[in-house]
Amino acid sequence: MFQKILIANRGEIALRVLRACKELGIQTVVVHSTADADAMHVRLADESVCIGPPPSRDSYLNIHQIVAACEITGADAVHPGYGFLSENAKFADILAAHNITFIGPTGDHIRIMGDKIEAKRTAKRLGIPVVPGSDGAVTDQKEAKRIAAEIGYPVIIKASAGGGGRGMKVALTEADLEIALQTASTEAGAAFGDDAVYIEKYLEKPRHIEVQVFGDGFGRGVHFGERDCSLQRRHQKVWEEAPSPALNAEERARIGGICAKAIADLGYSGAGTIEFLYENGEFYFIEMNTRLQVEHPVTEAITGIDLVHEQIRVASGGGLSVKQEDIKFNGHAIECRINAEDPRTFTPSPGTITHFHTPGGLGIRVDSGVYSGYKIPPYYDSLIGKLIVHGRNRVECMMRLRRALDEFVVDGIKTTLPLFRDLVGNADIANGDYDIHWLEKYLAKEE
């Protein structure tokens, strides 16, 4: 087991990893920018190192400074959390060159899954169902029209190196295709430094289903069930739940088994999430995230397994602590991402939290690094906390969520709490009857 882990992140995920390390008896080092000097994870860590000024590029994305912090403090492993350097293959490679363990997959696996075209090819080879579309990058209009005609309109153009909805355009007809291809390519080049795009069949009312997987790096793989992340705004997840209201036990076992086998065959090490669009009983691979997900707590709630403990165990060479037959699913869990944003316009709302009170009681968990008097800086992600609620079934979970939202108090800034109070009372949400477009349509009607 590791002696000392450096946590290369901030906010609630840094605190989440720190707690896991303490439970395992591992010393902790956190890095922070000057803007985060008073953050909760800095206060609670065994050691802290300031690595630069507020801008992420000068601090949390500064590989040189983070490696130097490891060497200064004697950290023998780094947990990247999510975001920042968590899916940076170069970072993983540099740590390995310095004999520091990256708590995550190899740089090669990060590279494969970070390239959307190569990821799709790899998924197909591993037996994972994929969305019909081009086998690689599409370079001209003639080829694009041929592929679109084969798979049928509507189609979606996606950036190969994309994420977060950038470099994505929908073409409903052949007449739309030329401008969609040009626009997506231009956006991709500007956002990612790579203008390569590819074409896929556009599914009109799908759900977003993701499967939590783990590999031991030696040919064993397991899955921890699925999460439904269909409630999204501009391709950003807002509300996640497990299990999905849309799947039955047979579908759950089928897609979980496919994903676990794929991870084993890939020789993958650590946590990963294989993401799908799901429509009319069929799953279509869209991407794999080679890191811990923001929404991992809902999986922990229904399995009773600490996924960060598992990450650390696997990275230290201890292998998986469970076999597939040991993983049982209990009840239902929902996570709401509480952001420092206007609940209608979603404009960021940095500032000082004057009063912070979290709900409590059976089945309630709040992952947050803020406190009364904490000043939210304007430089980073607007997530201030996650409310995770667990119940014996979805009805109980929804009732408990309603109560927890009523108890949650954040004063001094605007937050998305009012949005969730509206959603929990909506009939479609109560019935689990929604797709990836539902929330944006709902918000448009509310304007």
URTA-V478001 format. One record per residue. RES is the residue in one letter. SS is DSSP state (helix for helix, strand for strand, loop for the rest). PSI is psi in degrees with one decimal (none if undefined). D_CENTER is the distance of its C-alpha to the mean C-alpha in Angstrom with 1 decimal. Layout:
((RES:SS:PSI:D_CENTER) (RES:SS:PSI:D_CENTER))
This chain:
((M:loop:153.5:26.3) (F:loop:151.5:25.3) (Q:loop:-38.0:27.6) (K:strand:127.0:25.4) (I:strand:130.3:21.8) (L:strand:130.6:20.8) (I:strand:108.8:17.5) (A:loop:62.2:16.5) (N:loop:-169.4:14.4) (R:loop:177.2:15.3) (G:helix:-150.8:15.0) (E:helix:-33.7:13.6) (I:helix:-33.8:11.5) (A:helix:-41.8:14.7) (L:helix:-38.0:16.7) (R:helix:-46.4:14.6) (V:helix:-39.9:15.2) (L:helix:-43.3:18.7) (R:helix:-41.0:19.6) (A:helix:-41.9:18.7) (C:helix:-44.3:20.9) (K:helix:-39.4:23.7) (E:helix:-27.8:23.7) (L:loop:1.0:24.2) (G:loop:26.7:26.9) (I:loop:133.6:25.2) (Q:strand:148.7:26.1) (T:strand:143.9:23.5) (V:strand:132.3:23.5) (V:strand:149.6:21.3) (V:strand:154.8:21.5) (H:strand:154.6:21.7) (S:strand:170.8:22.9) (T:helix:-27.1:26.1) (A:helix:-20.7:24.3) (D:helix:20.6:22.5) (A:loop:-29.1:25.7) (D:loop:13.6:25.9) (A:loop:153.4:22.3) (M:helix:-39.0:22.1) (H:helix:-28.8:20.5) (V:helix:-39.4:23.4) (R:helix:-33.8:25.9) (L:helix:-14.7:24.9) (A:loop:158.2:24.3) (D:loop:-37.0:27.3) (E:strand:153.0:27.3) (S:strand:149.2:25.8) (V:strand:123.8:26.3) (C:strand:126.3:26.2) (I:strand:9.4:24.9) (G:strand:-178.9:25.8) (P:loop:175.5:26.0) (P:loop:-43.3:23.3) (P:loop:134.7:22.0) (S:helix:-38.8:18.9) (R:helix:-25.0:20.8) (D:helix:-1.7:23.5) (S:loop:-82.7:21.6) (Y:loop:-15.5:17.9) (L:loop:6.8:18.1) (N:loop:93.4:21.6) (I:helix:-43.3:21.6) (H:helix:-45.7:25.3) (Q:helix:-37.6:25.2) (I:helix:-42.2:22.5) (V:helix:-40.6:24.5) (A:helix:-39.7:27.6) (A:helix:-37.4:26.2) (C:helix:-45.6:25.6) (E:helix:-38.2:29.2) (I:helix:-41.1:30.7) (T:helix:-11.3:29.2) (G:loop:23.5:29.5) (A:loop:134.8:25.8) (D:loop:0.8:25.5) (A:strand:156.6:21.7) (V:strand:129.2:18.7) (H:strand:120.3:15.3) (P:loop:-5.8:12.9) (G:loop:-137.4:10.2) (Y:loop:160.3:7.1) (G:loop:-167.0:8.3) (F:loop:-114.8:12.1) (L:loop:14.2:13.4) (S:loop:-25.4:10.7) (E:loop:36.5:11.1) (N:loop:105.8:14.7) (A:helix:-36.3:17.2) (K:helix:-41.3:20.1) (F:helix:-46.6:18.9) (A:helix:-41.9:18.6) (D:helix:-42.9:22.0) (I:helix:-41.2:23.7) (L:helix:-43.2:22.7) (A:helix:-39.0:24.2) (A:helix:-23.0:27.3) (H:loop:13.9:27.8) (N:loop:36.1:27.5) (I:loop:130.3:24.4) (T:strand:128.8:21.8) (F:strand:120.2:18.2) (I:loop:85.1:16.1) (G:loop:-172.0:14.1) (P:loop:177.0:15.5) (T:loop:160.0:18.4) (G:helix:-36.7:18.5) (D:helix:-42.7:19.9) (H:helix:-35.6:17.0) (I:helix:-42.1:14.6) (R:helix:-44.3:17.1) (I:helix:-48.2:17.6) (M:helix:-14.6:14.0) (G:helix:-19.4:13.6) (D:loop:110.6:16.7) (K:helix:-34.2:15.9) (I:helix:-46.3:19.6) (E:helix:-35.8:19.9) (A:helix:-42.1:16.8) (K:helix:-41.9:18.4) (R:helix:-43.2:21.7) (T:helix:-43.2:20.4) (A:helix:-44.7:18.8) (K:helix:-43.0:22.1) (R:helix:-32.2:24.1) (L:loop:1.2:22.2) (G:loop:15.0:23.1) (I:loop:130.6:19.8) (P:loop:136.7:20.8) (V:strand:160.4:19.9) (V:loop:133.9:20.6) (P:loop:137.3:24.2) (G:strand:-165.3:24.6) (S:loop:150.6:25.7) (D:loop:-15.8:25.7) (G:loop:-162.3:25.0) (A:loop:143.7:25.2) (V:loop:126.2:27.6) (T:loop:-18.0:30.2) (D:loop:164.5:32.8) (Q:helix:-38.7:33.6) (K:helix:-45.6:35.9) (E:helix:-40.6:33.3) (A:helix:-44.4:30.7) (K:helix:-37.9:33.3) (R:helix:-45.8:34.2) (I:helix:-44.0:30.7) (A:helix:-38.9:30.0) (A:helix:-37.0:33.4) (E:helix:-45.0:32.7) (I:helix:-17.6:29.4) (G:loop:141.4:30.5) (Y:loop:153.8:29.5) (P:loop:157.3:27.2) (V:strand:162.0:25.0) (I:strand:135.3:22.0) (I:strand:129.2:22.1) (K:strand:146.7:18.9) (A:strand:134.3:18.6) (S:strand:-39.0:18.4) (A:strand:23.2:16.5) (G:strand:178.5:14.5) (G:strand:157.4:11.2) (G:loop:17.5:10.7) (G:loop:-3.8:13.8) (R:strand:143.1:16.2) (G:strand:28.3:18.9) (M:strand:126.4:18.7) (K:strand:141.9:22.0) (V:strand:135.6:23.6) (A:strand:116.2:27.2) (L:loop:-27.3:29.1) (T:loop:172.0:32.3) (E:helix:-32.2:33.8) (A:helix:-28.1:35.0) (D:helix:-18.3:31.4) (L:helix:-44.4:30.4) (E:helix:-48.6:32.1) (I:helix:-36.7:30.7) (A:helix:-42.1:27.1) (L:helix:-45.9:27.3) (Q:helix:-44.4:28.7) (T:helix:-45.1:26.4) (A:helix:-42.6:23.2) (S:helix:-43.1:24.7) (T:helix:-45.0:25.8) (E:helix:-40.5:22.5) (A:helix:-44.0:20.7) (G:helix:-41.2:23.5) (A:helix:-38.0:23.2) (A:helix:-35.4:19.4) (F:helix:-3.1:18.9) (G:loop:16.5:22.4) (D:loop:114.9:22.5) (D:loop:9.8:24.0) (A:loop:134.0:23.6) (V:strand:161.3:22.5) (Y:strand:168.2:22.7) (I:strand:138.2:23.5) (E:strand:158.1:22.2) (K:strand:133.1:23.6) (Y:loop:119.2:22.2) (L:loop:131.9:21.6) (E:loop:-33.8:22.9) (K:loop:56.5:21.6) (P:loop:166.0:18.7) (R:strand:157.2:16.0) (H:strand:109.7:12.3) (I:strand:132.5:12.1) (E:strand:144.7:9.8) (V:strand:125.6:11.5) (Q:strand:121.9:10.6) (V:strand:160.7:13.0) (F:strand:140.2:14.8) (G:strand:153.5:17.6) (D:strand:-1.0:20.4) (G:loop:-3.3:21.3) (F:loop:22.0:24.7) (G:loop:9.9:24.3) (R:loop:141.1:22.9) (G:strand:148.1:19.8) (V:strand:162.9:18.6) (H:strand:151.8:16.2) (F:strand:32.0:15.1) (G:strand:-172.9:15.2) (E:strand:163.7:13.0) (R:strand:146.0:11.0) (D:strand:117.8:12.1) (C:strand:34.6:9.8) (S:strand:-22.8:12.9) (L:strand:101.8:13.6) (Q:strand:155.9:12.5) (R:strand:121.0:14.3) (R:loop:44.9:14.7) (H:loop:12.5:11.6) (Q:strand:128.3:9.5) (K:strand:142.7:8.4) (V:strand:-41.1:11.0) (W:strand:130.3:11.8) (E:strand:147.8:10.5) (E:strand:157.3:13.0) (A:strand:135.1:14.3) (P:loop:172.9:16.4) (S:loop:135.0:16.4) (P:loop:-14.7:19.6) (A:loop:-16.0:20.2) (L:loop:150.8:20.6) (N:loop:175.0:23.6) (A:helix:-36.4:24.0) (E:helix:-45.1:25.3) (E:helix:-39.4:22.4) (R:helix:-47.2:19.9) (A:helix:-37.5:22.0) (R:helix:-52.7:22.6) (I:helix:-34.0:19.1) (G:helix:-42.3:18.0) (G:helix:-41.0:21.1) (I:helix:-44.1:20.5) (C:helix:-41.5:17.1) (A:helix:-41.0:18.5) (K:helix:-41.0:21.5) (A:helix:-42.7:19.7) (I:helix:-40.5:17.9) (A:helix:-46.4:21.3) (D:helix:-30.9:23.1) (L:helix:-19.1:20.8) (G:loop:28.3:21.6) (Y:loop:147.4:17.9) (S:strand:127.8:17.4) (G:strand:-161.0:14.8) (A:strand:145.0:11.3) (G:strand:160.7:9.6) (T:strand:122.3:8.1) (I:strand:120.1:10.5) (E:strand:141.0:10.0) (F:strand:153.2:13.2) (L:strand:140.9:15.3) (Y:strand:123.1:17.8) (E:strand:134.6:21.3) (N:loop:41.9:24.7) (G:loop:4.2:23.8) (E:strand:143.9:22.3) (F:strand:139.9:18.9) (Y:strand:115.7:18.0) (F:strand:135.9:15.5) (I:strand:-38.3:13.5) (E:strand:168.1:11.3) (M:strand:130.2:9.9) (N:strand:123.8:7.1) (T:loop:51.9:9.4) (R:loop:177.5:7.7) (L:loop:142.2:6.6) (Q:loop:153.7:3.4) (V:loop:-40.3:4.6) (E:loop:15.3:6.3) (H:helix:-26.4:7.9) (P:helix:-28.3:11.2) (V:helix:-32.6:12.2) (T:helix:-40.5:12.5) (E:helix:-37.5:14.4) (A:helix:-40.9:16.5) (I:helix:-12.3:17.8) (T:helix:-21.8:18.3) (G:loop:16.2:19.5) (I:loop:130.0:18.0) (D:loop:111.3:16.4) (L:helix:-27.7:13.5) (V:helix:-40.8:14.0) (H:helix:-44.3:17.7) (E:helix:-40.1:17.1) (Q:helix:-47.6:15.3) (I:helix:-41.8:18.2) (R:helix:-48.5:20.7) (V:helix:-44.7:19.7) (A:helix:-28.2:19.6) (S:loop:-1.8:23.1) (G:loop:8.5:24.5) (G:loop:-5.4:24.9) (G:loop:-179.0:23.2) (L:loop:141.3:21.4) (S:loop:-12.0:22.9) (V:loop:153.3:22.8) (K:loop:164.9:24.1) (Q:helix:-38.9:22.7) (E:helix:-14.5:25.7) (D:helix:-17.3:24.8) (I:loop:113.6:21.5) (K:loop:148.7:22.5) (F:loop:127.3:20.7) (N:loop:112.1:22.2) (G:loop:-154.0:22.0) (H:strand:143.9:19.2) (A:strand:145.6:16.4) (I:strand:139.4:14.8) (E:strand:133.6:12.4) (C:strand:127.7:13.3) (R:strand:111.8:11.6) (I:strand:112.1:14.9) (N:strand:153.0:15.1) (A:loop:75.3:18.3) (E:strand:154.6:19.2) (D:loop:129.5:22.1) (P:loop:-10.9:21.3) (R:loop:-47.5:23.1) (T:loop:-17.9:22.8) (F:loop:23.3:19.4) (T:loop:132.7:21.3) (P:strand:146.0:20.0) (S:loop:69.0:22.3) (P:loop:163.8:22.6) (G:strand:-170.8:25.5) (T:strand:129.9:26.8) (I:loop:114.9:25.8) (T:loop:-27.3:29.3) (H:strand:128.9:28.5) (F:strand:114.3:25.4) (H:strand:124.0:25.8) (T:loop:150.0:23.3) (P:loop:163.0:24.1) (G:loop:-170.2:25.2) (G:loop:174.4:26.7) (L:loop:132.0:25.9) (G:loop:14.0:22.3) (I:strand:131.6:20.9) (R:strand:135.7:18.3) (V:strand:119.0:17.2) (D:strand:110.1:14.9) (S:strand:147.9:16.2) (G:loop:11.7:17.9) (V:loop:169.7:20.4) (Y:loop:167.1:24.0) (S:loop:128.6:27.1) (G:loop:-9.3:28.4) (Y:loop:137.4:25.2) (K:strand:116.2:25.0) (I:strand:119.3:21.7) (P:loop:156.1:21.9) (P:loop:6.2:21.5) (Y:loop:-13.1:19.9) (Y:loop:-175.8:16.2) (D:loop:144.8:13.1) (S:loop:1.3:14.7) (L:strand:124.2:12.6) (I:strand:-14.7:15.4) (G:strand:164.2:14.3) (K:strand:128.3:12.8) (L:strand:118.8:15.5) (I:strand:125.9:15.1) (V:strand:136.1:18.2) (H:strand:138.3:19.6) (G:strand:169.8:22.8) (R:loop:-23.8:25.0) (N:loop:177.1:24.2) (R:helix:-35.0:22.4) (V:helix:-47.4:25.5) (E:helix:-40.0:25.7) (C:helix:-44.0:22.0) (M:helix:-41.2:22.5) (M:helix:-41.1:25.7) (R:helix:-37.6:24.3) (L:helix:-43.9:21.5) (R:helix:-46.6:24.2) (R:helix:-43.0:26.2) (A:helix:-39.8:23.4) (L:helix:-35.3:22.6) (D:helix:-29.3:26.3) (E:helix:-21.6:26.5) (F:loop:125.8:23.7) (V:strand:124.7:25.4) (V:strand:109.0:24.2) (D:strand:154.4:27.2) (G:loop:-23.1:27.9) (I:loop:167.2:25.0) (K:loop:144.4:23.6) (T:loop:171.7:20.4) (T:loop:9.9:18.7) (L:helix:-43.2:20.3) (P:helix:-34.7:23.1) (L:helix:-45.4:20.8) (F:helix:-31.9:19.4) (R:helix:-33.2:23.1) (D:helix:-45.6:24.0) (L:helix:-39.7:21.4) (V:loop:-18.1:22.3) (G:loop:3.9:25.8) (N:loop:138.7:25.3) (A:helix:-41.7:26.9) (D:helix:-42.0:24.4) (I:helix:-43.3:21.5) (A:helix:-35.2:24.0) (N:loop:-4.0:24.8) (G:loop:25.0:21.2) (D:loop:80.7:22.6) (Y:loop:161.0:20.0) (D:loop:-171.7:18.2) (I:loop:-13.4:15.7) (H:loop:-8.8:18.7) (W:helix:-48.1:19.9) (L:helix:-41.5:18.4) (E:helix:-36.8:19.6) (K:helix:-39.7:23.0) (Y:helix:-44.8:23.2) (L:helix:-36.5:22.7) (A:helix:-39.0:25.2) (K:helix:-29.1:27.7) (E:helix:-19.5:27.4) (E:loop:none:28.3))
